[in-house]
Amino acid sequence: MKGTVDFRYDFHHDLVVATPRWKLETPVEVMHWYQVHARYFGARFSRPKDMAVVEDAFEVASLVAPLWASYRDKLHESLVRHRVVVKANAPPRLTTTMGSGRYAVPSEARSVDEAIAAILALRAASEPGRPSGAARVSGAPAARIPTAPPSARVPTGYPDRNTKK
């Protein structure tokens, strides 16, 4: 495989700082990227963890971006609670921003410290029983964040095979 991910657990803040050094260009690489994350989080933690991701040396090719976004979403469903990206490159920034709309989390930070502060703010705003990414503005009533159906979540750029021509 063409890449690696360095994980560092921040005990004081109870979160993970991940630094991927990878250019994802094929579906096989995307699946391997997911497996690396799933093995790390699944083997070490009994509950979902928050994560700051330093994406200075991380790229996602446009052809596999929708697949990568779907695997990133799988991480959010079971292993990662809040995720904030630090210094994102342009290629993953689009898919990161697309995901942030679904999870109501800030998509980018200028530094790891800023990402940690954003995660701590999200934790403080979360309420028991609410989805982890659904933060509540102080004084505002709780509201359900609508989500798109799975087929509408990640545009592929390819025509729908089920529609008649």
N, CA and C of each residue as an Amber inpcrd file, in Angstrom:
protein
   495
   0.8330000  -1.1760000   0.0000000   0.0000000   0.0000000   0.0000000
   0.8850000   1.2500000   0.0000000   0.3340000   2.3220000  -0.4820000
   1.1120000   3.5380000  -0.6630000   1.0950000   4.4780000   0.5340000
   0.4820000   4.1160000   1.6350000   0.3870000   5.1000000   2.6960000
   0.3780000   4.5220000   4.0880000   0.4320000   5.4470000   5.0490000
   0.3830000   5.0930000   6.4550000  -0.4640000   6.1160000   7.2040000
  -0.8460000   5.7590000   8.4210000  -1.5280000   6.6810000   9.3180000
  -0.8380000   6.5690000  10.6660000  -0.3940000   7.7010000  11.1850000
   0.1810000   7.7430000  12.5270000  -0.9160000   8.1650000  13.4990000
  -1.1840000   7.3400000  14.4910000  -2.1870000   7.6370000  15.5050000
  -1.4770000   7.9940000  16.8060000  -1.9540000   9.0470000  17.4720000
  -1.4280000   9.4240000  18.7820000  -2.6160000   9.6820000  19.7000000
  -2.6830000   8.9240000  20.7770000  -3.7700000   9.1000000  21.7310000
  -3.4000000  10.1960000  22.7180000  -4.2450000  11.2050000  22.8340000
  -4.0620000  12.3050000  23.7810000  -4.8660000  11.9580000  25.0300000
  -4.1830000  11.4320000  26.0310000  -4.8420000  10.9700000  27.2530000
  -5.5340000  12.1190000  27.9800000  -4.8870000  13.2850000  28.0250000
  -5.4340000  14.4270000  28.7520000  -6.8030000  14.8570000  28.2030000
  -6.9480000  14.8690000  26.8860000  -8.2070000  15.2930000  26.2610000
  -9.0770000  14.1140000  25.8300000  -8.5830000  12.8910000  26.0000000
  -9.3110000  11.6850000  25.6290000  -9.7490000  11.7200000  24.1740000
  -8.7740000  11.9200000  23.2870000  -9.0470000  11.9230000  21.8450000
  -7.8250000  11.4200000  21.1020000  -8.0060000  11.1770000  19.8290000
  -6.9360000  10.6620000  18.9730000  -6.5600000  11.7310000  17.9560000
  -5.2540000  11.9330000  17.7680000  -4.7610000  12.7940000  16.7000000
  -4.1820000  11.8570000  15.6380000  -4.7810000  11.8800000  14.4650000
  -4.3470000  11.0080000  13.3690000  -3.6800000  11.8440000  12.2800000
  -2.5600000  11.3320000  11.7540000  -1.8530000  12.0030000  10.6690000
  -1.6740000  11.0140000   9.5250000  -2.5920000  11.0430000   8.5490000
  -2.4300000  10.1470000   7.3990000  -1.4080000  10.7080000   6.4140000
  -0.5770000   9.8340000   5.9060000   0.3610000  10.1760000   4.8330000
   0.0250000   9.2130000   3.7060000  -0.8810000   9.6650000   2.8430000
  -1.4690000   8.7290000   1.9050000  -2.0760000   9.4790000   0.7260000
  -2.0420000   8.8480000  -0.4320000  -2.7950000   9.3240000  -1.5870000
  -3.6820000   8.1650000  -2.0200000  -4.9730000   8.2940000  -1.7430000
  -5.9210000   7.2300000  -2.0690000  -6.3420000   7.3830000  -3.5220000
  -6.0160000   6.3620000  -4.3310000  -6.3190000   6.4260000  -5.7580000
  -7.1760000   5.2710000  -6.2560000  -7.2540000   4.1940000  -5.4870000
  -8.0130000   3.0250000  -5.9250000  -8.9760000   2.5840000  -4.8250000
 -10.0250000   1.8530000  -5.1890000 -10.9320000   1.3260000  -4.1700000
 -10.2230000   0.4270000  -3.1520000  -9.2330000  -0.3250000  -3.5880000
  -8.4900000  -1.2020000  -2.6710000  -7.7750000  -0.3590000  -1.6160000
  -7.1690000   0.7550000  -2.0250000  -6.4920000   1.6290000  -1.0720000
  -7.4880000   2.2490000  -0.0860000  -8.6660000   2.6280000  -0.5730000
  -9.6980000   3.1890000   0.3010000 -10.1140000   2.1600000   1.3430000
 -10.3350000   0.9260000   0.9240000 -10.7280000  -0.1230000   1.8700000
  -9.6110000  -0.3860000   2.8760000  -8.3520000  -0.3490000   2.4250000
  -7.2330000  -0.5400000   3.3460000  -7.1660000   0.6230000   4.3410000
  -7.3830000   1.8560000   3.8750000  -7.4160000   3.0360000   4.7570000
  -8.4680000   2.8320000   5.8490000  -9.6430000   2.3470000   5.4520000
 -10.7050000   2.0980000   6.4310000 -10.2860000   1.0150000   7.4270000
  -9.7140000  -0.0610000   6.9340000  -9.3100000  -1.1650000   7.8100000
  -8.2620000  -0.7240000   8.8260000  -7.3290000   0.1310000   8.4270000
  -6.3170000   0.6380000   9.3510000  -6.9990000   1.3860000  10.4990000
  -7.9550000   2.2490000  10.1520000  -8.6850000   3.0000000  11.1860000
  -9.5330000   2.0710000  12.0530000 -10.2590000   1.1680000  11.4300000
 -11.1490000   0.2630000  12.1710000 -10.3500000  -0.6140000  13.1350000
  -9.1980000  -1.1200000  12.6910000  -8.3680000  -1.9400000  13.5770000
  -7.8430000  -1.1250000  14.7540000  -7.3790000   0.0930000  14.4940000
  -6.8340000   0.9140000  15.5600000  -7.9010000   1.2380000  16.6050000
  -9.0200000   1.7790000  16.1690000 -10.0660000   2.1840000  17.1050000
 -10.7420000   0.9790000  17.7580000 -11.0140000  -0.0500000  16.9750000
 -11.6990000  -1.2190000  17.5040000 -10.8980000  -1.9890000  18.5250000
  -9.5820000  -2.0430000  18.3520000  -8.7330000  -2.8110000  19.2560000
  -8.3970000  -2.0710000  20.5470000  -8.4650000  -0.7540000  20.5310000
  -7.9880000   0.0110000  21.6780000  -9.0760000   0.6230000  22.5530000
 -10.2330000   0.8640000  21.9810000 -11.2430000   1.6240000  22.7170000
 -12.5700000   0.8760000  22.7500000 -13.2520000   0.9680000  23.8750000
 -14.5400000   0.2820000  24.0210000 -15.7220000   1.1610000  23.6100000
 -15.4460000   2.4190000  23.3000000 -16.5090000   3.3350000  22.8840000
 -15.9540000   4.2670000  21.8060000 -16.8160000   4.9160000  21.0350000
 -16.3160000   5.8260000  20.0010000 -15.4560000   6.9490000  20.5920000
 -14.4000000   7.2970000  19.8920000 -13.4800000   8.3520000  20.3120000
 -13.5810000   9.5500000  19.3820000 -13.1900000  10.7010000  19.8890000
 -13.0950000  11.9010000  19.0770000 -11.7430000  11.8980000  18.3820000
 -11.6720000  12.5710000  17.2090000 -10.4430000  12.5130000  16.4280000
 -10.1630000  13.8440000  15.7450000  -8.9190000  14.3000000  15.8650000
  -8.4030000  15.4210000  15.0810000  -7.5220000  14.8000000  14.0060000
  -7.7320000  15.1980000  12.7600000  -7.0080000  14.5960000  11.6420000
  -6.1600000  15.6620000  10.9550000  -4.8480000  15.4720000  10.9480000
  -3.9320000  16.3860000  10.2780000  -3.7660000  15.8820000   8.8460000
  -4.3410000  16.5980000   7.8980000  -4.3840000  16.1070000   6.5120000
  -3.4080000  16.8120000   5.5830000  -2.2680000  17.2470000   6.0890000
  -1.2930000  17.9250000   5.2350000  -0.7540000  17.0260000   4.1250000
  -0.6120000  15.7460000   4.3870000  -0.0400000  14.8100000   3.4120000
  -1.0640000  13.7510000   3.0350000  -2.3260000  14.1650000   2.9090000
  -3.3970000  13.2190000   2.6040000  -4.1710000  13.7200000   1.3980000
  -4.3460000  12.8420000   0.4220000  -5.0960000  13.1930000  -0.7830000
  -6.0540000  12.0690000  -1.1300000  -7.1850000  12.4640000  -1.7000000
  -8.1690000  11.5000000  -2.1750000  -8.4380000  11.8220000  -3.6360000
  -8.1740000  10.8660000  -4.5200000  -8.4430000  11.0660000  -5.9430000
  -9.9420000  11.2260000  -6.1520000 -10.3180000  12.0720000  -7.0840000
 -11.7390000  12.3810000  -7.2940000 -12.5610000  11.1500000  -7.6680000
 -11.9710000  10.1840000  -8.3440000 -12.7330000   8.9930000  -8.7370000
 -13.1080000   8.1140000  -7.5530000 -12.3210000   8.1390000  -6.4790000
 -12.6360000   7.3080000  -5.3190000 -13.1780000   8.1360000  -4.1490000
 -13.3340000   9.4360000  -4.3440000 -13.8230000  10.2990000  -3.2570000
 -15.1830000   9.8620000  -2.7130000 -16.1640000   9.5040000  -3.5590000
 -17.4420000   9.0490000  -2.9970000 -17.3110000   7.7700000  -2.1670000
 -16.4690000   6.8520000  -2.6150000 -16.2490000   5.6170000  -1.8630000
 -15.5620000   5.9350000  -0.5370000 -14.5430000   6.8010000  -0.5720000
 -13.8560000   7.2020000   0.6490000 -14.8370000   7.8580000   1.6290000
 -15.7000000   8.7170000   1.1240000 -16.6810000   9.3880000   1.9910000
 -17.6130000   8.3710000   2.6460000 -17.9860000   7.3280000   1.9150000
 -18.8730000   6.3180000   2.5050000 -18.1470000   5.5290000   3.6000000
 -16.8680000   5.2280000   3.3950000 -16.1090000   4.5240000   4.4360000
 -15.8390000   5.4420000   5.6310000 -15.5960000   6.7130000   5.3700000
 -15.4310000   7.6620000   6.4640000 -16.7190000   7.7430000   7.2830000
 -17.8580000   7.7060000   6.6050000 -19.1520000   7.7070000   7.3080000
 -19.3090000   6.4620000   8.1710000 -18.8200000   5.3030000   7.6780000
 -18.8810000   4.0770000   8.4870000 -18.0830000   4.2360000   9.7700000
 -16.9540000   4.9280000   9.7010000 -16.1740000   5.1860000  10.9170000
 -16.9930000   6.0010000  11.9130000 -17.7030000   7.0140000  11.4020000
 -18.5180000   7.8710000  12.2690000 -19.6770000   7.1060000  12.8940000
 -20.1960000   6.1380000  12.2040000 -21.3480000   5.3930000  12.7130000
 -20.9860000   4.5270000  13.9140000 -19.7420000   4.0550000  13.9800000
 -19.4420000   3.1060000  15.0570000 -18.1790000   3.3860000  15.8660000
 -17.1890000   4.0610000  15.2990000 -15.8980000   4.1520000  15.9780000
 -15.4460000   5.5690000  16.3340000 -15.9170000   6.5610000  15.6070000
 -15.4830000   7.9430000  15.8180000 -16.7000000   8.8060000  16.1280000
 -16.5920000   9.6090000  17.1660000 -17.6870000  10.4950000  17.5500000
 -17.5510000  11.8250000  16.8210000 -16.6900000  12.7050000  17.2960000
 -16.4680000  14.0020000  16.6540000 -15.1520000  13.9400000  15.8870000
 -15.1290000  14.6080000  14.7210000 -13.9240000  14.6050000  13.8920000
 -13.7180000  16.0100000  13.3550000 -12.5220000  16.5480000  13.5570000
 -12.1750000  17.8620000  13.0340000 -10.8700000  17.7190000  12.2560000
 -10.8300000  18.2970000  11.0620000  -9.6790000  18.2020000  10.1740000
  -8.7780000  19.4190000  10.3770000  -7.4710000  19.1710000  10.4120000
  -6.4810000  20.2350000  10.5640000  -5.7490000  20.4220000   9.2510000
  -5.7260000  21.6810000   8.7530000  -4.9660000  22.0450000   7.5420000
  -5.2560000  21.1160000   6.3710000  -6.4880000  21.0090000   5.9820000
  -6.8750000  20.0810000   4.9220000  -6.4050000  20.5460000   3.5540000
  -5.9480000  19.5760000   2.7530000  -5.6390000  19.8360000   1.3480000
  -6.9370000  19.9960000   0.5860000  -6.8620000  20.5320000  -0.6260000
  -8.0700000  20.7310000  -1.4320000  -8.7900000  19.4290000  -1.7800000
  -8.1110000  18.3420000  -2.2130000  -8.8700000  17.1450000  -2.6000000
  -9.7480000  16.5620000  -1.5010000  -9.2400000  16.3150000  -0.2920000
 -10.1600000  15.7730000   0.7040000 -11.0860000  16.8290000   1.3000000
 -10.7420000  18.1170000   1.1400000 -11.5550000  19.1670000   1.7430000
 -12.9950000  19.1080000   1.2460000 -13.2140000  18.8610000  -0.0430000
 -14.5750000  18.8020000  -0.5690000 -15.3710000  17.7070000   0.1180000
 -14.8280000  16.5050000   0.2000000 -15.5720000  15.4110000   0.8160000
 -15.6590000  15.5850000   2.3200000 -14.6520000  16.2120000   2.9350000
 -14.7210000  16.4840000   4.3610000 -15.8460000  17.4630000   4.6360000
 -15.9660000  18.4920000   3.8170000 -17.0260000  19.4810000   3.9950000
 -18.3840000  18.8430000   3.7490000 -18.4730000  17.9550000   2.7630000
 -19.7400000  17.2730000   2.5130000 -20.1580000  16.4840000   3.7460000
 -19.2250000  15.8160000   4.3900000 -19.5300000  15.0370000   5.5750000
 -19.8780000  15.9040000   6.7640000 -19.2540000  17.0740000   6.8630000
 -19.4960000  17.9070000   8.0290000 -20.9260000  18.4120000   8.0530000
 -21.5530000  18.5630000   6.9020000 -22.9500000  18.9870000   6.8640000
 -23.8670000  17.9340000   7.4420000 -23.5090000  16.6870000   7.2670000
 -24.3120000  15.5950000   7.8010000 -24.1630000  15.4400000   9.2940000
 -22.9830000  15.7640000   9.8100000 -22.7220000  15.5110000  11.2210000
 -22.7050000  16.7770000  12.0600000 -22.9340000  17.9450000  11.4690000
 -22.9790000  19.2200000  12.1720000 -21.7100000  19.4580000  12.9940000
 -20.5640000  19.1370000  12.4160000 -19.2910000  19.3840000  13.0960000
 -18.4810000  20.3700000  12.2730000 -17.5940000  21.1300000  12.9210000
 -16.7440000  22.0090000  12.1300000 -15.8530000  21.1680000  11.2370000
 -15.6700000  21.5960000  10.0110000 -14.9220000  20.7670000   9.0830000
 -13.4230000  20.9760000   9.1660000 -12.9660000  22.1730000   9.5480000
 -11.5350000  22.4470000   9.5270000 -11.1000000  23.2830000  10.7110000
  -9.8320000  23.1290000  11.0550000  -9.1820000  23.9500000  12.0640000
  -7.7960000  24.2980000  11.5580000  -7.2340000  25.3790000  12.0690000
  -5.9070000  25.8010000  11.6090000  -4.7780000  25.1010000  12.3430000
  -5.0730000  24.4940000  13.4920000  -4.0360000  23.8190000  14.2620000
  -4.6720000  22.6750000  15.0500000  -3.8220000  21.7990000  15.5710000
  -4.3170000  20.7010000  16.3940000  -4.9780000  21.2660000  17.6470000
  -4.3850000  22.3070000  18.2320000  -4.9890000  22.9180000  19.4230000
  -6.3840000  23.4700000  19.1300000  -6.5530000  24.0990000  17.9690000
  -7.8610000  24.6190000  17.5820000  -8.8540000  23.4640000  17.3540000
  -8.3770000  22.3830000  16.7770000  -9.2370000  21.2090000  16.5660000
  -9.6750000  20.6160000  17.9050000  -8.7490000  20.5350000  18.8470000
  -9.0870000  20.0140000  20.1730000 -10.1110000  20.9220000  20.8390000
  -9.9210000  22.2420000  20.7190000 -10.8860000  23.1790000  21.3020000
 -12.2700000  23.0060000  20.6720000 -12.3150000  22.7790000  19.3620000
 -13.6040000  22.5660000  18.6880000 -14.2590000  21.2730000  19.1740000
 -13.4740000  20.2320000  19.3370000 -14.0120000  18.9610000  19.8290000
 -14.5250000  19.1150000  21.2570000 -13.7740000  19.8180000  22.0930000
 -14.2190000  20.0410000  23.4730000 -15.5170000  20.8430000  23.4990000
 -15.6530000  21.8140000  22.5920000 -16.8960000  22.5930000  22.5080000
 -18.0600000  21.7100000  22.0660000 -17.8030000  20.8200000  21.1250000
 -18.8520000  19.9020000  20.6790000 -19.2820000  18.9770000  21.8150000
 -18.3200000  18.4940000  22.5710000 -18.6550000  17.6460000  23.7200000
 -19.5200000  18.4000000  24.7190000 -19.1270000  19.6350000  25.0060000
 -19.8600000  20.4270000  25.9890000 -21.2840000  20.7220000  25.5240000
 -21.4610000  20.8610000  24.2200000 -22.7790000  21.1900000  23.6760000
 -23.6660000  19.9660000  23.4880000 -23.0640000  18.7790000  23.4710000
 -23.8430000  17.5520000  23.2770000 -24.6870000  17.2600000  24.5080000
 -25.8180000  16.6740000  24.2760000 -26.6980000  16.2690000  25.3630000
 -26.8330000  14.7610000  25.3580000 -27.0180000  14.1390000  26.5220000
 -27.2350000  12.6920000  26.5470000 -28.4390000  12.3080000  25.6870000
 -28.2690000  11.2430000  24.9260000 -29.3730000  10.7600000  24.0980000
 -29.4380000  11.3860000  22.7200000 -28.6320000  12.4110000  22.4770000
 -28.6190000  13.0520000  21.1610000 -27.4910000  12.4610000  20.3280000
 -27.5940000  12.4970000  19.0080000 -26.4610000  12.0670000  18.1890000
 -25.2450000  12.9000000  18.5550000 -24.0630000  12.2890000  18.5610000
 -22.8670000  12.9580000  19.0590000 -22.5170000  14.2090000  18.2760000
 -22.7790000  14.2360000  16.9820000 -22.4160000  15.4050000  16.1920000
 -23.4350000  16.5080000  16.2430000 -24.5680000  16.2730000  16.8740000
 -25.6360000  17.2630000  16.8830000 -25.4580000  18.2030000  18.0710000
 -24.6950000  19.2400000  17.8760000 -24.4430000  20.2050000  18.9410000
 -25.6140000  21.1820000  19.0320000 -25.8260000  21.7080000  20.2270000
 -26.9180000  22.6430000  20.4620000 -26.3420000  23.9970000  20.8330000
 -26.8350000  25.0410000  20.1820000 -26.4050000  26.3900000  20.4900000
 -27.0090000  26.7780000  21.8310000 -26.2150000  27.4230000  22.6780000
 -26.6570000  27.7770000  24.0200000 -27.9540000  28.5740000  23.9760000
 -28.9480000  28.1280000  24.7190000 -30.2240000  28.8250000  24.8040000
 -31.2050000  28.4550000  23.7110000 -30.7580000  27.7900000  22.6660000
 -31.6510000  27.4280000  21.5660000 -32.3510000  26.1130000  21.8830000
 -33.5880000  25.9540000  21.4370000 -34.2650000  24.6830000  21.6840000
 -33.6150000  23.5710000  20.8780000 -33.6900000  22.3720000  21.4080000
 -33.1300000  21.2240000  20.7100000 -33.9110000  20.9740000  19.4340000
 -33.2090000  20.6600000  18.3680000 -33.8580000  20.3970000  17.0890000
 -33.2320000  19.1690000  16.4680000 -34.0430000  18.4390000  15.7370000
 -33.5380000  17.2580000  15.0400000 -32.8960000  17.7260000  13.7470000
 -31.6870000  17.2340000  13.4670000 -30.9890000  17.6070000  12.2450000
 -31.4030000  16.6300000  11.1580000 -32.0230000  17.1380000  10.0720000
 -32.4580000  16.2250000   9.0150000 -31.2680000  15.6540000   8.2690000
 -31.3980000  14.4190000   7.8170000 -30.3500000  13.7910000   7.0200000
 -30.9330000  13.3430000   5.6960000 -30.0900000  13.3130000   4.7000000
 -30.5140000  12.8760000   3.3790000 -30.5510000  11.3540000   3.3370000
 -31.3810000  10.7750000   2.4670000 -31.3580000   9.3180000   2.3280000
 -30.0010000   8.8750000   1.8010000 -29.5810000   7.6440000   2.0740000
 -28.2540000   7.1800000   1.6690000 -27.9390000   7.3970000   0.1960000
 -28.9140000   7.2440000  -0.6820000 -28.6520000   7.4050000  -2.1070000
 -28.3500000   8.8460000  -2.4730000 -28.7680000   9.8210000  -1.6570000
 -28.5500000  11.2200000  -1.9730000 -27.3510000  11.8010000  -1.2320000
 -26.7170000  11.0350000  -0.3790000 -25.6460000  11.5650000   0.4620000
 -24.3970000  11.9540000  -0.3060000 -23.9080000  11.0730000  -1.1610000
 -22.6440000  11.3200000  -1.8410000 -22.8680000  11.2630000  -3.3390000
 -22.8660000  12.4290000  -4.0160000 -23.0470000  12.3960000  -5.4590000
 -21.8600000  11.7240000  -6.1370000 -22.1290000  10.8120000  -7.0500000
 -21.0560000  10.0590000  -7.6930000 -20.6130000  10.6600000  -9.0170000
 -21.4590000  11.4740000  -9.6320000 -21.1190000  12.0050000 -10.9400000
 -21.4780000  11.0550000 -12.0590000 -21.9920000   9.8760000 -11.7260000
 -22.3790000   8.8960000 -12.7240000 -23.9080000   8.8730000 -12.8180000
 -24.4480000   8.5970000 -14.0360000 -25.9070000   8.5360000 -14.1470000
 -26.4760000   7.3820000 -13.3370000 -27.6700000   7.5630000 -12.8630000
 -28.3440000   6.5290000 -12.0820000 -28.6970000   5.3820000 -13.0160000
 -28.2750000   4.1840000 -12.6800000 -28.5160000   3.0300000 -13.5350000
 -29.9670000   2.5580000 -13.4950000 -30.7140000   3.0150000 -12.4990000
 -32.0940000   2.5610000 -12.3680000 -33.0910000   3.4320000 -13.1100000
 -32.6610000   4.5300000 -13.6600000 -33.5860000   5.4030000 -14.3760000
 -33.6640000   4.9910000 -15.8460000 -34.8530000   5.0800000 -16.3900000
 -35.0430000   4.7190000 -17.7960000 -34.6820000   5.8910000 -18.6770000
 -34.0900000   5.5760000 -19.8080000 -33.6680000   6.6340000 -20.7610000
 -34.6890000   6.8070000 -21.8250000
